[in-house]
Amino acid sequence: MQEYIKETKSKFIKLRCPKCKNEQVMFGKTATKVKCLVCGKLLAVPTGGKAKIKSQILEILE
């Protein structure tokens, strides 16, 4: 009997704040609003699935 390991489809995303240029990592399917840790600007909002990102995506981490 073979066992399969299910790979997740959700990823972590590295963002850059448009206001203060701070870089931070967030989960792609976040359940809460994501704000910049430095200046407090809103970077992403939850939609019930994948988050709606309101800043620049630098990299998708796997």
N, CA and C atoms as an extended XYZ file, in Angstrom:
186
Properties=species:S:1:pos:R:3:atomname:S:1:resname:S:1:resid:I:1 pbc="F F F"
N         0.839       -1.187        0.000 N   MET     1
C         0.000        0.000        0.000 CA  MET     1
C         0.883        1.248        0.000 C   MET     1
N         0.611        2.160       -0.927 N   GLN     2
C         1.386        3.389       -1.010 CA  GLN     2
C         0.698        4.487       -0.212 C   GLN     2
N         1.500        5.294        0.432 N   GLU     3
C         0.969        6.440        1.152 CA  GLU     3
C         1.378        7.698        0.398 C   GLU     3
N         0.435        8.559        0.179 N   TYR     4
C         0.709        9.814       -0.506 CA  TYR     4
C         0.690       10.948        0.500 C   TYR     4
N         1.652       11.811        0.378 N   ILE     5
C         1.696       12.997        1.226 CA  ILE     5
C         1.068       14.139        0.437 C   ILE     5
N         0.004       14.697        0.986 N   LYS     6
C        -0.713       15.758        0.294 CA  LYS     6
C         0.059       17.071        0.442 C   LYS     6
N         0.386       17.657       -0.680 N   GLU     7
C         1.103       18.923       -0.685 CA  GLU     7
C         0.102       20.065       -0.609 C   GLU     7
N         0.390       21.053        0.230 N   THR     8
C        -0.516       22.188        0.363 CA  THR     8
C        -0.404       23.104       -0.846 C   THR     8
N        -1.497       23.725       -1.205 N   LYS     9
C        -1.514       24.652       -2.338 CA  LYS     9
C        -1.280       26.088       -1.883 C   LYS     9
N        -1.357       26.327       -0.597 N   SER    10
C        -1.158       27.679       -0.085 CA  SER    10
C         0.326       27.924        0.172 C   SER    10
N         0.730       29.141       -0.010 N   LYS    11
C         2.140       29.512        0.090 CA  LYS    11
C         2.299       30.717        1.008 C   LYS    11
N         3.537       30.976        1.375 N   PHE    12
C         3.870       32.201        2.085 CA  PHE    12
C         4.328       33.218        1.044 C   PHE    12
N         4.044       34.486        1.295 N   ILE    13
C         4.331       35.538        0.328 CA  ILE    13
C         5.139       36.634        1.015 C   ILE    13
N         6.215       37.059        0.363 N   LYS    14
C         7.014       38.173        0.879 CA  LYS    14
C         6.515       39.453        0.219 C   LYS    14
N         6.124       40.426        1.036 N   LEU    15
C         5.562       41.696        0.565 CA  LEU    15
C         6.481       42.861        0.905 C   LEU    15
N         6.324       43.964        0.169 N   ARG    16
C         7.021       45.216        0.495 CA  ARG    16
C         5.977       46.293        0.701 C   ARG    16
N         6.056       46.969        1.823 N   CYS    17
C         5.136       48.061        2.122 CA  CYS    17
C         5.396       49.232        1.178 C   CYS    17
N         4.348       49.780        0.533 N   PRO    18
C         4.558       50.900       -0.391 CA  PRO    18
C         4.907       52.212        0.310 C   PRO    18
N         4.613       52.293        1.582 N   LYS    19
C         4.844       53.538        2.329 CA  LYS    19
C         6.264       53.618        2.899 C   LYS    19
N         6.682       52.571        3.646 N   CYS    20
C         7.976       52.640        4.336 CA  CYS    20
C         9.015       51.655        3.793 C   CYS    20
N         8.642       50.853        2.778 N   LYS    21
C         9.533       49.891        2.113 CA  LYS    21
C         9.959       48.733        3.008 C   LYS    21
N         9.272       48.517        4.122 N   ASN    22
C         9.551       47.369        4.985 CA  ASN    22
C         9.133       46.085        4.271 C   ASN    22
N         9.934       45.023        4.413 N   GLU    23
C         9.602       43.730        3.822 CA  GLU    23
C         9.131       42.800        4.927 C   GLU    23
N         8.039       42.074        4.674 N   GLN    24
C         7.565       41.094        5.639 CA  GLN    24
C         6.891       39.946        4.930 C   GLN    24
N         6.758       38.827        5.640 N   VAL    25
C         6.206       37.601        5.084 CA  VAL    25
C         4.815       37.377        5.661 C   VAL    25
N         3.871       36.966        4.794 N   MET    26
C         2.514       36.655        5.248 CA  MET    26
C         2.069       35.340        4.634 C   MET    26
N         1.047       34.739        5.216 N   PHE    27
C         0.455       33.515        4.699 CA  PHE    27
C        -0.526       33.892        3.595 C   PHE    27
N        -0.540       33.150        2.507 N   GLY    28
C        -1.362       33.480        1.350 CA  GLY    28
C        -2.857       33.424        1.589 C   GLY    28
N        -3.303       32.599        2.534 N   LYS    29
C        -4.731       32.486        2.844 CA  LYS    29
C        -4.991       33.002        4.253 C   LYS    29
N        -4.640       34.226        4.494 N   THR    30
C        -4.770       34.811        5.817 CA  THR    30
C        -6.236       35.011        6.209 C   THR    30
N        -6.519       34.911        7.484 N   ALA    31
C        -7.879       35.074        7.994 CA  ALA    31
C        -8.074       36.432        8.658 C   ALA    31
N        -7.009       37.216        8.778 N   THR    32
C        -7.088       38.541        9.393 CA  THR    32
C        -6.422       39.567        8.483 C   THR    32
N        -6.698       40.832        8.738 N   LYS    33
C        -6.038       41.895        7.978 CA  LYS    33
C        -4.550       41.891        8.302 C   LYS    33
N        -3.730       42.108        7.282 N   VAL    34
C        -2.276       42.153        7.465 CA  VAL    34
C        -1.847       43.595        7.339 C   VAL    34
N        -1.228       44.110        8.401 N   LYS    35
C        -0.729       45.483        8.406 CA  LYS    35
C         0.785       45.466        8.506 C   LYS    35
N         1.402       46.530        8.001 N   CYS    36
C         2.849       46.681        8.088 CA  CYS    36
C         3.244       46.759        9.563 C   CYS    36
N         4.294       46.047        9.924 N   LEU    37
C         4.745       46.034       11.311 CA  LEU    37
C         5.444       47.331       11.708 C   LEU    37
N         5.874       48.124       10.735 N   VAL    38
C         6.591       49.361       11.021 CA  VAL    38
C         5.645       50.562       11.046 C   VAL    38
N         4.884       50.765        9.951 N   CYS    39
C         4.059       51.974        9.841 CA  CYS    39
C         2.562       51.722       10.013 C   CYS    39
N         2.119       50.461        9.960 N   GLY    40
C         0.712       50.148       10.172 CA  GLY    40
C        -0.171       50.220        8.935 C   GLY    40
N         0.411       50.434        7.745 N   LYS    41
C        -0.382       50.498        6.518 CA  LYS    41
C        -0.956       49.118        6.195 C   LYS    41
N        -2.182       49.069        5.702 N   LEU    42
C        -2.854       47.823        5.355 CA  LEU    42
C        -2.215       47.217        4.103 C   LEU    42
N        -1.744       45.963        4.216 N   LEU    43
C        -1.063       45.294        3.109 CA  LEU    43
C        -1.931       44.244        2.428 C   LEU    43
N        -2.827       43.586        3.183 N   ALA    44
C        -3.671       42.534        2.610 CA  ALA    44
C        -4.927       42.368        3.454 C   ALA    44
N        -6.017       41.973        2.788 N   VAL    45
C        -7.287       41.720        3.480 CA  VAL    45
C        -7.777       40.318        3.136 C   VAL    45
N        -8.435       39.642        4.086 N   PRO    46
C        -8.939       38.302        3.817 CA  PRO    46
C       -10.174       38.349        2.920 C   PRO    46
N       -10.373       37.290        2.131 N   THR    47
C       -11.544       37.224        1.248 CA  THR    47
C       -12.322       35.934        1.427 C   THR    47
N       -11.917       35.103        2.374 N   GLY    48
C       -12.553       33.808        2.547 CA  GLY    48
C       -11.761       32.703        1.881 C   GLY    48
N       -10.799       33.061        1.079 N   GLY    49
C        -9.899       32.124        0.410 CA  GLY    49
C        -8.528       32.761        0.411 C   GLY    49
N        -7.996       32.993       -0.771 N   LYS    50
C        -6.714       33.687       -0.867 CA  LYS    50
C        -6.912       35.158       -0.523 C   LYS    50
N        -5.920       35.747        0.104 N   ALA    51
C        -6.003       37.141        0.521 CA  ALA    51
C        -5.892       38.077       -0.679 C   ALA    51
N        -6.543       39.232       -0.586 N   LYS    52
C        -6.408       40.275       -1.602 CA  LYS    52
C        -5.238       41.156       -1.166 C   LYS    52
N        -4.193       41.159       -1.959 N   ILE    53
C        -2.959       41.848       -1.594 CA  ILE    53
C        -2.978       43.257       -2.163 C   ILE    53
N        -2.665       44.223       -1.294 N   LYS    54
C        -2.699       45.633       -1.674 CA  LYS    54
C        -1.307       46.255       -1.650 C   LYS    54
N        -0.281       45.437       -1.831 N   SER    55
C         1.089       45.934       -1.854 CA  SER    55
C         1.892       45.137       -2.869 C   SER    55
N         3.158       45.447       -2.978 N   GLN    56
C         4.017       44.798       -3.972 CA  GLN    56
C         4.455       43.422       -3.480 C   GLN    56
N         4.284       42.404       -4.330 N   ILE    57
C         4.752       41.055       -4.012 CA  ILE    57
C         6.197       40.942       -4.479 C   ILE    57
N         7.083       40.589       -3.562 N   LEU    58
C         8.495       40.433       -3.906 CA  LEU    58
C         8.816       39.007       -4.316 C   LEU    58
N         8.210       38.036       -3.595 N   GLU    59
C         8.578       36.647       -3.818 CA  GLU    59
C         7.502       35.744       -3.238 C   GLU    59
N         7.277       34.600       -3.869 N   ILE    60
C         6.389       33.578       -3.334 CA  ILE    60
C         7.267       32.462       -2.800 C   ILE    60
N         7.194       32.215       -1.508 N   LEU    61
C         8.046       31.235       -0.847 CA  LEU    61
C         7.378       29.879       -0.831 C   LEU    61
N         8.129       28.837       -1.064 N   GLU    62
C         7.555       27.479       -1.075 CA  GLU    62
C         8.074       26.656        0.064 C   GLU    62
